[in-house]
Amino acid sequence: MSAEETEIHDFLKQFPNLFVSVVEISKRLGNRGRYDKDKVWARPVLRRMELEGILESNPFGEYRLVLRPGENLAFKDALNAPGISVPLGDTTIITLDDTKK
């Protein structure tokens, strides 16, 4: 990944399940002069990252990181994560008492 892609990736890690707008990403990353010249300077970088499968977008043109199976998430977050379907039966907690028979 390029320096811009790494910076965007690290920024979006702060908002794991939220979509963030291109304008917000452009405003918070890079220097102020770059944002003043072009309010959506990050759009080509975000689009490239989406094509590489690093990001996903919604119909409003906002972006978030693609959740990979096996990433460490809280239990409730993992159940609601996009792209991961876990049947509730597979989430049953087995205690030690259940295994002694």
The first five atom37 places (N, CA, C, CB, O) and aatype in JSON, in Angstrom:
{
  "aatype": [12, 15, 0, 6, 6, 16, 6, 9, 8, 3, 13, 10, 11, 5, 13, 14, 2, 10, 13, 19, 15, 19, 19, 6, 9, 15, 11, 1, 10, 7, 2, 1, 7, 1, 18, 3, 11, 3, 11, 19, 17, 0, 1, 14, 19, 10, 1, 1, 12, 6, 10, 6, 7, 9, 10, 6, 15, 2, 14, 13, 7, 6, 18, 1, 10, 19, 10, 1, 14, 7, 6, 2, 10, 0, 13, 11, 3, 0, 10, 2, 0, 14, 7, 9, 15, 19, 14, 10, 7, 3, 16, 16, 9, 9, 16, 10, 3, 3, 16, 11, 11],
  "atom_mask": [
    [1, 1, 1, 1, 1],
    [1, 1, 1, 1, 1],
    [1, 1, 1, 1, 1],
    [1, 1, 1, 1, 1],
    [1, 1, 1, 1, 1],
    [1, 1, 1, 1, 1],
    [1, 1, 1, 1, 1],
    [1, 1, 1, 1, 1],
    [1, 1, 1, 1, 1],
    [1, 1, 1, 1, 1],
    [1, 1, 1, 1, 1],
    [1, 1, 1, 1, 1],
    [1, 1, 1, 1, 1],
    [1, 1, 1, 1, 1],
    [1, 1, 1, 1, 1],
    [1, 1, 1, 1, 1],
    [1, 1, 1, 1, 1],
    [1, 1, 1, 1, 1],
    [1, 1, 1, 1, 1],
    [1, 1, 1, 1, 1],
    [1, 1, 1, 1, 1],
    [1, 1, 1, 1, 1],
    [1, 1, 1, 1, 1],
    [1, 1, 1, 1, 1],
    [1, 1, 1, 1, 1],
    [1, 1, 1, 1, 1],
    [1, 1, 1, 1, 1],
    [1, 1, 1, 1, 1],
    [1, 1, 1, 1, 1],
    [1, 1, 1, 0, 1],
    [1, 1, 1, 1, 1],
    [1, 1, 1, 1, 1],
    [1, 1, 1, 0, 1],
    [1, 1, 1, 1, 1],
    [1, 1, 1, 1, 1],
    [1, 1, 1, 1, 1],
    [1, 1, 1, 1, 1],
    [1, 1, 1, 1, 1],
    [1, 1, 1, 1, 1],
    [1, 1, 1, 1, 1],
    [1, 1, 1, 1, 1],
    [1, 1, 1, 1, 1],
    [1, 1, 1, 1, 1],
    [1, 1, 1, 1, 1],
    [1, 1, 1, 1, 1],
    [1, 1, 1, 1, 1],
    [1, 1, 1, 1, 1],
    [1, 1, 1, 1, 1],
    [1, 1, 1, 1, 1],
    [1, 1, 1, 1, 1],
    [1, 1, 1, 1, 1],
    [1, 1, 1, 1, 1],
    [1, 1, 1, 0, 1],
    [1, 1, 1, 1, 1],
    [1, 1, 1, 1, 1],
    [1, 1, 1, 1, 1],
    [1, 1, 1, 1, 1],
    [1, 1, 1, 1, 1],
    [1, 1, 1, 1, 1],
    [1, 1, 1, 1, 1],
    [1, 1, 1, 0, 1],
    [1, 1, 1, 1, 1],
    [1, 1, 1, 1, 1],
    [1, 1, 1, 1, 1],
    [1, 1, 1, 1, 1],
    [1, 1, 1, 1, 1],
    [1, 1, 1, 1, 1],
    [1, 1, 1, 1, 1],
    [1, 1, 1, 1, 1],
    [1, 1, 1, 0, 1],
    [1, 1, 1, 1, 1],
    [1, 1, 1, 1, 1],
    [1, 1, 1, 1, 1],
    [1, 1, 1, 1, 1],
    [1, 1, 1, 1, 1],
    [1, 1, 1, 1, 1],
    [1, 1, 1, 1, 1],
    [1, 1, 1, 1, 1],
    [1, 1, 1, 1, 1],
    [1, 1, 1, 1, 1],
    [1, 1, 1, 1, 1],
    [1, 1, 1, 1, 1],
    [1, 1, 1, 0, 1],
    [1, 1, 1, 1, 1],
    [1, 1, 1, 1, 1],
    [1, 1, 1, 1, 1],
    [1, 1, 1, 1, 1],
    [1, 1, 1, 1, 1],
    [1, 1, 1, 0, 1],
    [1, 1, 1, 1, 1],
    [1, 1, 1, 1, 1],
    [1, 1, 1, 1, 1],
    [1, 1, 1, 1, 1],
    [1, 1, 1, 1, 1],
    [1, 1, 1, 1, 1],
    [1, 1, 1, 1, 1],
    [1, 1, 1, 1, 1],
    [1, 1, 1, 1, 1],
    [1, 1, 1, 1, 1],
    [1, 1, 1, 1, 1],
    [1, 1, 1, 1, 1]
  ],
  "atom_positions": [
    [[0.83, -1.18, 0.0], [0.0, 0.0, 0.0], [0.88, 1.25, 0.0], [-0.95, -0.01, 1.22], [1.98, 1.27, 0.56]],
    [[0.37, 2.27, -0.63], [1.09, 3.54, -0.65], [0.92, 4.25, 0.7], [0.58, 4.45, -1.81], [0.16, 3.8, 1.56]],
    [[1.63, 5.34, 0.86], [1.53, 6.11, 2.11], [0.12, 6.65, 2.31], [2.55, 7.27, 2.12], [-0.4, 6.64, 3.42]],
    [[-0.51, 7.13, 1.23], [-1.88, 7.63, 1.33], [-2.85, 6.52, 1.71], [-2.32, 8.28, 0.01], [-3.72, 6.71, 2.56]],
    [[-2.68, 5.35, 1.09], [-3.56, 4.23, 1.4], [-3.38, 3.77, 2.84], [-3.29, 3.06, 0.44], [-4.37, 3.45, 3.51]],
    [[-2.16, 3.75, 3.32], [-1.9, 3.35, 4.7], [-2.53, 4.35, 5.67], [-0.39, 3.23, 4.97], [-3.11, 3.97, 6.68]],
    [[-2.41, 5.63, 5.35], [-3.0, 6.67, 6.2], [-4.52, 6.55, 6.25], [-2.59, 8.07, 5.7], [-5.13, 6.68, 7.31]],
    [[-5.13, 6.3, 5.09], [-6.58, 6.12, 5.03], [-6.99, 4.87, 5.79], [-7.07, 6.05, 3.56], [-7.96, 4.88, 6.55]],
    [[-6.26, 3.78, 5.6], [-6.56, 2.52, 6.29], [-6.52, 2.72, 7.8], [-5.57, 1.43, 5.87], [-7.42, 2.28, 8.51]],
    [[-5.47, 3.36, 8.29], [-5.33, 3.59, 9.73], [-6.43, 4.5, 10.26], [-3.96, 4.19, 10.05], [-6.91, 4.31, 11.38]],
    [[-6.84, 5.48, 9.47], [-7.93, 6.38, 9.88], [-9.24, 5.62, 9.97], [-8.06, 7.56, 8.89], [-9.99, 5.78, 10.94]],
    [[-9.54, 4.8, 8.97], [-10.81, 4.08, 8.96], [-10.86, 2.97, 10.0], [-11.06, 3.51, 7.58], [-11.95, 2.51, 10.36]],
    [[-9.7, 2.52, 10.48], [-9.69, 1.52, 11.55], [-10.32, 2.08, 12.83], [-8.26, 1.06, 11.83], [-10.78, 1.31, 13.67]],
    [[-10.33, 3.38, 12.98], [-10.94, 4.01, 14.15], [-12.46, 3.9, 14.13], [-10.53, 5.47, 14.23], [-13.11, 4.05, 15.16]],
    [[-13.03, 3.64, 12.95], [-14.48, 3.55, 12.78], [-14.82, 2.23, 12.09], [-15.02, 4.76, 11.95], [-15.21, 2.23, 10.92]],
    [[-14.67, 1.09, 12.78], [-14.75, -0.21, 12.12], [-16.07, -0.53, 11.44], [-14.47, -1.26, 13.1], [-16.06, -1.21, 10.41]],
    [[-17.19, -0.09, 11.96], [-18.47, -0.45, 11.37], [-19.22, 0.74, 10.79], [-19.33, -1.13, 12.39], [-20.41, 0.63, 10.47]],
    [[-18.56, 1.88, 10.66], [-19.21, 3.08, 10.16], [-18.67, 3.46, 8.79], [-19.02, 4.23, 11.13], [-17.48, 3.32, 8.51]],
    [[-19.58, 3.92, 7.95], [-19.17, 4.48, 6.67], [-18.77, 5.93, 6.88], [-20.29, 4.35, 5.61], [-19.45, 6.66, 7.61]],
    [[-17.68, 6.35, 6.25], [-17.17, 7.72, 6.39], [-17.17, 8.36, 5.01], [-15.73, 7.73, 7.02], [-16.79, 7.72, 4.02]],
    [[-17.59, 9.61, 4.93], [-17.69, 10.3, 3.64], [-16.31, 10.66, 3.1], [-18.55, 11.56, 3.77], [-15.33, 10.78, 3.85]],
    [[-16.25, 10.83, 1.81], [-15.01, 11.22, 1.13], [-14.55, 12.58, 1.61], [-15.2, 11.23, -0.39], [-13.35, 12.8, 1.8]],
    [[-15.48, 13.5, 1.8], [-15.13, 14.85, 2.24], [-14.52, 14.8, 3.64], [-16.38, 15.77, 2.23], [-13.54, 15.5, 3.92]],
    [[-15.08, 13.98, 4.53], [-14.55, 13.87, 5.89], [-13.14, 13.28, 5.88], [-15.48, 13.01, 6.76], [-12.27, 13.74, 6.61]],
    [[-12.92, 12.27, 5.07], [-11.59, 11.66, 4.95], [-10.61, 12.67, 4.39], [-11.64, 10.4, 4.06], [-9.5, 12.81, 4.9]],
    [[-11.01, 13.38, 3.35], [-10.13, 14.38, 2.73], [-9.8, 15.51, 3.7], [-10.78, 14.96, 1.48], [-8.69, 16.02, 3.7]],
    [[-10.77, 15.89, 4.53], [-10.56, 16.99, 5.48], [-9.6, 16.59, 6.59], [-11.9, 17.42, 6.07], [-8.73, 17.38, 6.98]],
    [[-9.74, 15.37, 7.11], [-8.95, 14.97, 8.28], [-7.56, 14.46, 7.94], [-9.69, 13.91, 9.03], [-6.68, 14.47, 8.8]],
    [[-7.35, 14.03, 6.71], [-6.04, 13.5, 6.33], [-5.33, 14.46, 5.4], [-6.18, 12.13, 5.65], [-5.96, 15.31, 4.77]],
    [[-4.03, 14.34, 5.32], [-3.26, 15.23, 4.47], [-3.14, 16.6, 5.1], [0.0, 0.0, 0.0], [-3.54, 16.82, 6.24]],
    [[-2.6, 17.52, 4.34], [-2.44, 18.88, 4.89], [-3.63, 19.74, 4.48], [-1.12, 19.52, 4.39], [-4.39, 19.41, 3.57]],
    [[-3.78, 20.85, 5.17], [-4.94, 21.73, 4.98], [-4.97, 22.33, 3.57], [-4.92, 22.85, 6.02], [-6.04, 22.5, 2.99]],
    [[-3.8, 22.64, 3.02], [-3.75, 23.22, 1.68], [-4.3, 22.29, 0.63], [0.0, 0.0, 0.0], [-4.95, 22.72, -0.32]],
    [[-4.04, 21.01, 0.8], [-4.54, 20.03, -0.16], [-6.06, 19.98, -0.12], [-3.94, 18.63, 0.13], [-6.71, 19.91, -1.17]],
    [[-6.63, 20.01, 1.07], [-8.09, 20.0, 1.21], [-8.7, 21.29, 0.65], [-8.49, 19.82, 2.68], [-9.76, 21.25, 0.03]],
    [[-8.04, 22.42, 0.86], [-8.55, 23.69, 0.34], [-8.58, 23.72, -1.18], [-7.71, 24.85, 0.86], [-9.47, 24.32, -1.78]],
    [[-7.6, 23.06, -1.82], [-7.55, 23.02, -3.28], [-8.58, 22.05, -3.86], [-6.16, 22.63, -3.75], [-9.18, 22.32, -4.9]],
    [[-8.77, 20.9, -3.18], [-9.67, 19.87, -3.69], [-10.33, 19.17, -2.51], [-8.9, 18.84, -4.58], [-9.68, 18.43, -1.77]],
    [[-11.62, 19.4, -2.33], [-12.35, 18.87, -1.17], [-12.51, 17.35, -1.21], [-13.72, 19.51, -1.09], [-12.82, 16.73, -0.19]],
    [[-12.3, 16.74, -2.36], [-12.45, 15.28, -2.49], [-11.18, 14.65, -3.07], [-13.68, 14.93, -3.38], [-11.26, 13.74, -3.9]],
    [[-10.03, 15.12, -2.65], [-8.76, 14.62, -3.18], [-8.58, 13.13, -2.92], [-7.59, 15.4, -2.58], [-7.85, 12.46, -3.65]],
    [[-9.22, 12.6, -1.9], [-9.03, 11.19, -1.53], [-9.87, 10.24, -2.38], [-9.37, 10.99, -0.07], [-9.66, 9.03, -2.32]],
    [[-10.81, 10.75, -3.17], [-11.71, 9.88, -3.93], [-10.97, 8.87, -4.83], [-12.63, 10.72, -4.77], [-11.32, 7.69, -4.8]],
    [[-9.98, 9.27, -5.63], [-9.3, 8.28, -6.47], [-8.58, 7.19, -5.65], [-8.3, 8.98, -7.38], [-8.55, 6.03, -6.05]],
    [[-8.01, 7.58, -4.54], [-7.31, 6.62, -3.68], [-8.32, 5.66, -3.07], [-6.5, 7.35, -2.56], [-8.07, 4.45, -3.02]],
    [[-9.45, 6.18, -2.61], [-10.49, 5.34, -2.02], [-11.06, 4.38, -3.04], [-11.6, 6.21, -1.43], [-11.3, 3.21, -2.74]],
    [[-11.27, 4.86, -4.25], [-11.8, 4.0, -5.32], [-10.82, 2.87, -5.63], [-12.09, 4.83, -6.6], [-11.23, 1.73, -5.82]],
    [[-9.54, 3.19, -5.69], [-8.51, 2.17, -5.95], [-8.49, 1.13, -4.83], [-7.11, 2.83, -6.1], [-8.37, -0.07, -5.09]],
    [[-8.62, 1.6, -3.61], [-8.64, 0.68, -2.46], [-9.9, -0.19, -2.49], [-8.57, 1.47, -1.14], [-9.87, -1.34, -2.07]],
    [[-10.99, 0.37, -2.99], [-12.22, -0.42, -3.12], [-12.05, -1.51, -4.18], [-13.4, 0.49, -3.48], [-12.48, -2.65, -3.98]],
    [[-11.43, -1.16, -5.29], [-11.2, -2.16, -6.34], [-10.25, -3.26, -5.89], [-10.65, -1.48, -7.58], [-10.34, -4.39, -6.36]],
    [[-9.34, -2.93, -4.99], [-8.4, -3.93, -4.45], [-9.03, -4.77, -3.35], [-7.14, -3.25, -3.92], [-8.42, -5.73, -2.88]],
    [[-10.25, -4.42, -2.93], [-10.94, -5.19, -1.92], [-10.62, -4.8, -0.49], [0.0, 0.0, 0.0], [-10.96, -5.53, 0.45]],
    [[-9.96, -3.66, -0.3], [-9.61, -3.19, 1.04], [-10.79, -2.46, 1.67], [-8.38, -2.28, 1.0], [-11.01, -2.56, 2.88]],
    [[-11.54, -1.72, 0.86], [-12.67, -0.92, 1.32], [-13.95, -1.37, 0.63], [-12.43, 0.56, 1.08], [-13.91, -2.03, -0.41]],
    [[-15.07, -0.99, 1.22], [-16.36, -1.15, 0.58], [-17.1, 0.17, 0.68], [-17.19, -2.31, 1.22], [-16.83, 0.97, 1.58]],
    [[-18.02, 0.4, -0.25], [-18.76, 1.66, -0.24], [-20.25, 1.38, -0.17], [-18.42, 2.5, -1.48], [-20.71, 0.28, -0.49]],
    [[-20.99, 2.4, 0.24], [-22.45, 2.3, 0.25], [-22.99, 3.13, -0.91], [-23.04, 2.77, 1.61], [-22.22, 3.78, -1.6]],
    [[-24.3, 3.12, -1.12], [-24.86, 3.88, -2.25], [-24.65, 5.4, -2.15], [-26.32, 3.6, -2.36], [-24.85, 6.1, -3.14]],
    [[-24.27, 5.9, -0.99], [-24.06, 7.33, -0.81], [-22.62, 7.75, -1.07], [-24.46, 7.74, 0.58], [-22.29, 8.92, -0.92]],
    [[-21.77, 6.82, -1.46], [-20.38, 7.14, -1.74], [-19.51, 7.25, -0.52], [0.0, 0.0, 0.0], [-18.46, 7.9, -0.57]],
    [[-19.92, 6.64, 0.57], [-19.11, 6.63, 1.79], [-18.37, 5.31, 1.86], [-20.0, 6.85, 3.06], [-18.79, 4.32, 1.27]],
    [[-17.26, 5.29, 2.59], [-16.39, 4.13, 2.61], [-16.13, 3.63, 4.01], [-15.07, 4.45, 1.93], [-16.18, 4.38, 4.98]],
    [[-15.84, 2.32, 4.11], [-15.38, 1.71, 5.35], [-14.51, 0.51, 4.99], [-16.58, 1.27, 6.25], [-14.53, 0.03, 3.86]],
    [[-13.75, 0.05, 5.97], [-12.89, -1.11, 5.76], [-13.74, -2.35, 5.58], [-11.92, -1.28, 6.93], [-14.78, -2.51, 6.22]],
    [[-13.29, -3.24, 4.72], [-13.94, -4.53, 4.55], [-13.53, -5.4, 5.73], [-13.56, -5.21, 3.18], [-12.34, -5.5, 6.06]],
    [[-14.5, -6.01, 6.36], [-14.24, -6.87, 7.5], [-13.83, -8.24, 7.0], [-15.48, -6.96, 8.41], [-14.55, -8.87, 6.23]],
    [[-12.69, -8.68, 7.42], [-12.17, -9.99, 7.02], [-12.55, -11.04, 8.05], [-10.62, -9.93, 6.85], [-12.49, -10.78, 9.25]],
    [[-12.95, -12.23, 7.6], [-13.21, -13.29, 8.57], [-11.95, -13.58, 9.38], [-13.7, -14.57, 7.85], [-10.85, -13.63, 8.84]],
    [[-12.13, -13.77, 10.67], [-11.0, -14.06, 11.53], [-10.43, -12.84, 12.22], [0.0, 0.0, 0.0], [-9.55, -12.97, 13.07]],
    [[-10.9, -11.64, 11.87], [-10.44, -10.45, 12.57], [-11.01, -10.46, 13.97], [-10.85, -9.16, 11.81], [-12.13, -10.92, 14.19]],
    [[-10.26, -9.97, 14.9], [-10.72, -9.95, 16.29], [-11.79, -8.88, 16.47], [-9.54, -9.72, 17.26], [-11.54, -7.69, 16.29]],
    [[-12.98, -9.33, 16.83], [-14.09, -8.43, 17.1], [-14.75, -8.83, 18.39], [-15.1, -8.43, 15.93], [-14.62, -9.97, 18.85]],
    [[-15.45, -7.91, 18.96], [-16.28, -8.25, 20.1], [-17.39, -9.18, 19.61], [-16.86, -6.97, 20.79], [-17.77, -9.14, 18.44]],
    [[-17.91, -10.0, 20.49], [-18.9, -11.0, 20.1], [-20.09, -10.38, 19.4], [-19.37, -11.76, 21.32], [-20.47, -10.83, 18.32]],
    [[-20.69, -9.34, 19.99], [-21.86, -8.72, 19.38], [-21.53, -8.04, 18.06], [-22.48, -7.71, 20.34], [-22.33, -8.05, 17.13]],
    [[-20.34, -7.44, 17.97], [-19.93, -6.81, 16.72], [-19.76, -7.85, 15.62], [-18.62, -6.03, 16.91], [-20.11, -7.59, 14.47]],
    [[-19.24, -9.0, 15.96], [-19.03, -10.06, 14.97], [-20.36, -10.58, 14.44], [-18.23, -11.2, 15.58], [-20.45, -10.91, 13.26]],
    [[-21.37, -10.66, 15.28], [-22.68, -11.11, 14.83], [-23.31, -10.14, 13.84], [-23.61, -11.31, 16.01], [-24.02, -10.56, 12.92]],
    [[-23.07, -8.85, 14.02], [-23.67, -7.83, 13.17], [-22.76, -7.36, 12.05], [-24.06, -6.66, 14.0], [-23.14, -6.46, 11.29]],
    [[-21.59, -7.94, 11.92], [-20.63, -7.49, 10.92], [-21.13, -7.79, 9.51], [-19.26, -8.14, 11.15], [-21.68, -8.86, 9.26]],
    [[-20.93, -6.85, 8.57], [-21.35, -7.09, 7.19], [-20.46, -8.14, 6.54], [-21.31, -5.79, 6.39], [-19.25, -8.17, 6.75]],
    [[-21.07, -8.99, 5.76], [-20.31, -10.0, 5.03], [-19.98, -11.23, 5.84], [0.0, 0.0, 0.0], [-19.4, -12.18, 5.3]],
    [[-20.34, -11.25, 7.09], [-20.09, -12.42, 7.92], [-21.42, -12.89, 8.45], [-19.09, -12.1, 9.08], [-22.09, -12.18, 9.21]],
    [[-21.81, -14.07, 8.05], [-23.08, -14.6, 8.56], [-22.77, -15.8, 9.44], [-24.04, -15.0, 7.39], [-22.24, -16.81, 8.98]],
    [[-23.09, -15.68, 10.68], [-22.85, -16.73, 11.66], [-24.2, -17.16, 12.19], [-21.9, -16.25, 12.81], [-24.89, -16.36, 12.83]],
    [[-24.59, -18.41, 11.95], [-25.85, -18.87, 12.53], [-25.79, -18.81, 14.04], [-26.19, -20.29, 12.06], [-24.74, -19.1, 14.63]],
    [[-26.88, -18.46, 14.67], [-26.91, -18.31, 16.11], [-26.55, -19.61, 16.81], [-28.27, -17.84, 16.57], [-25.97, -19.59, 17.9]],
    [[-26.89, -20.75, 16.21], [-26.54, -22.05, 16.8], [-25.04, -22.26, 16.91], [0.0, 0.0, 0.0], [-24.59, -22.98, 17.8]],
    [[-24.28, -21.64, 16.02], [-22.82, -21.77, 16.06], [-22.18, -20.87, 17.1], [-22.24, -21.46, 14.69], [-20.97, -20.93, 17.31]],
    [[-22.97, -20.04, 17.75], [-22.43, -19.11, 18.74], [-22.71, -19.57, 20.17], [-23.0, -17.73, 18.51], [-22.48, -18.82, 21.12]],
    [[-23.21, -20.78, 20.32], [-23.53, -21.29, 21.65], [-22.26, -21.42, 22.48], [-24.25, -22.65, 21.57], [-21.23, -21.88, 21.98]],
    [[-22.33, -21.02, 23.72], [-21.19, -21.1, 24.62], [-21.25, -22.43, 25.36], [-21.17, -19.9, 25.62], [-22.26, -22.75, 26.0]],
    [[-20.2, -23.19, 25.28], [-20.12, -24.48, 25.94], [-19.24, -24.31, 27.17], [-19.57, -25.6, 24.99], [-18.11, -23.85, 27.08]],
    [[-19.78, -24.7, 28.3], [-19.0, -24.6, 29.55], [-18.3, -25.91, 29.81], [-19.92, -24.23, 30.74], [-18.58, -26.93, 29.18]],
    [[-17.38, -25.88, 30.75], [-16.63, -27.07, 31.11], [-17.54, -28.14, 31.67], [-15.55, -26.73, 32.11], [-17.3, -29.33, 31.45]],
    [[-18.59, -27.75, 32.39], [-19.54, -28.72, 32.94], [-20.27, -29.5, 31.84], [-20.57, -28.0, 33.83], [-20.63, -30.66, 32.04]],
    [[-20.47, -28.87, 30.69], [-21.14, -29.55, 29.59], [-20.28, -30.63, 28.96], [-21.55, -28.55, 28.55], [-20.81, -31.55, 28.34]],
    [[-18.98, -30.54, 29.1], [-18.1, -31.5, 28.45], [-17.79, -32.7, 29.34], [-16.82, -30.83, 28.05], [-17.28, -33.71, 28.84]],
    [[-18.06, -32.62, 30.62], [-17.78, -33.74, 31.54], [-19.0, -34.64, 31.63], [-17.38, -33.21, 32.96], [-19.98, -34.3, 32.29]],
    [[-18.94, -35.77, 30.98], [-20.04, -36.75, 31.03], [-19.52, -38.14, 30.83], [-21.11, -36.44, 29.98], [-20.29, -39.09, 30.84]]
  ]
}
